[in-house]
Amino acid sequence: MSGPAPSPAPDTAAPAKDRRPLILLAWLWVAAPLAYGLYELFQKVAKLFNG
């Protein structure tokens, strides 16, 4: 009933592109405004508690 396990098909698709630049851009797209927002927050907190 069960024969030999089928071997995986050879990779006939084109090699995947290197997506590291896109991933880096996505992280910067999120991290830059977040860092700016945190900077502004700490500036305002310092003013609030230091008068």
C-alpha positions as YAML, in Angstrom:
chain: A
units: angstrom
residues:
- id: 1
  name: MET
  ca: [0.00, 0.00, 0.00]
- id: 2
  name: SER
  ca: [2.60, 2.51, 0.95]
- id: 3
  name: GLY
  ca: [5.44, 2.75, -1.50]
- id: 4
  name: PRO
  ca: [8.66, 4.63, -1.08]
- id: 5
  name: ALA
  ca: [8.30, 8.19, 0.08]
- id: 6
  name: PRO
  ca: [8.13, 10.60, -2.84]
- id: 7
  name: SER
  ca: [11.25, 12.65, -3.23]
- id: 8
  name: PRO
  ca: [10.86, 16.40, -3.09]
- id: 9
  name: ALA
  ca: [10.42, 18.04, -6.46]
- id: 10
  name: PRO
  ca: [13.50, 19.77, -7.80]
- id: 11
  name: ASP
  ca: [13.49, 23.50, -7.38]
- id: 12
  name: THR
  ca: [12.36, 24.70, -10.77]
- id: 13
  name: ALA
  ca: [11.36, 28.18, -9.61]
- id: 14
  name: ALA
  ca: [13.68, 31.11, -10.06]
- id: 15
  name: PRO
  ca: [15.92, 31.78, -7.06]
- id: 16
  name: ALA
  ca: [14.34, 34.03, -4.49]
- id: 17
  name: LYS
  ca: [15.43, 37.64, -4.50]
- id: 18
  name: ASP
  ca: [17.41, 38.98, -1.60]
- id: 19
  name: ARG
  ca: [14.81, 40.81, 0.46]
- id: 20
  name: ARG
  ca: [17.17, 42.22, 3.09]
- id: 21
  name: PRO
  ca: [17.13, 45.77, 1.66]
- id: 22
  name: LEU
  ca: [13.33, 45.74, 1.68]
- id: 23
  name: ILE
  ca: [13.23, 44.43, 5.24]
- id: 24
  name: LEU
  ca: [15.73, 47.09, 6.32]
- id: 25
  name: LEU
  ca: [13.62, 49.80, 4.67]
- id: 26
  name: ALA
  ca: [10.50, 48.51, 6.41]
- id: 27
  name: TRP
  ca: [12.24, 48.56, 9.80]
- id: 28
  name: LEU
  ca: [13.49, 52.11, 9.18]
- id: 29
  name: TRP
  ca: [10.00, 53.15, 8.09]
- id: 30
  name: VAL
  ca: [8.75, 52.14, 11.54]
- id: 31
  name: ALA
  ca: [11.81, 52.76, 13.72]
- id: 32
  name: ALA
  ca: [12.58, 56.34, 12.61]
- id: 33
  name: PRO
  ca: [9.20, 57.85, 13.59]
- id: 34
  name: LEU
  ca: [9.16, 55.73, 16.74]
- id: 35
  name: ALA
  ca: [12.59, 57.00, 17.77]
- id: 36
  name: TYR
  ca: [11.55, 60.59, 17.06]
- id: 37
  name: GLY
  ca: [8.35, 60.15, 19.05]
- id: 38
  name: LEU
  ca: [10.21, 58.70, 22.02]
- id: 39
  name: TYR
  ca: [12.73, 61.54, 21.86]
- id: 40
  name: GLU
  ca: [9.93, 64.12, 21.92]
- id: 41
  name: LEU
  ca: [8.22, 62.24, 24.75]
- id: 42
  name: PHE
  ca: [11.33, 62.25, 26.94]
- id: 43
  name: GLN
  ca: [11.90, 65.94, 26.21]
- id: 44
  name: LYS
  ca: [8.38, 66.76, 27.37]
- id: 45
  name: VAL
  ca: [8.59, 64.48, 30.40]
- id: 46
  name: ALA
  ca: [11.83, 66.19, 31.43]
- id: 47
  name: LYS
  ca: [10.14, 69.61, 31.16]
- id: 48
  name: LEU
  ca: [7.14, 68.37, 33.10]
- id: 49
  name: PHE
  ca: [9.16, 67.09, 36.06]
- id: 50
  name: ASN
  ca: [11.95, 69.67, 36.04]
- id: 51
  name: GLY
  ca: [9.76, 72.72, 35.68]
...
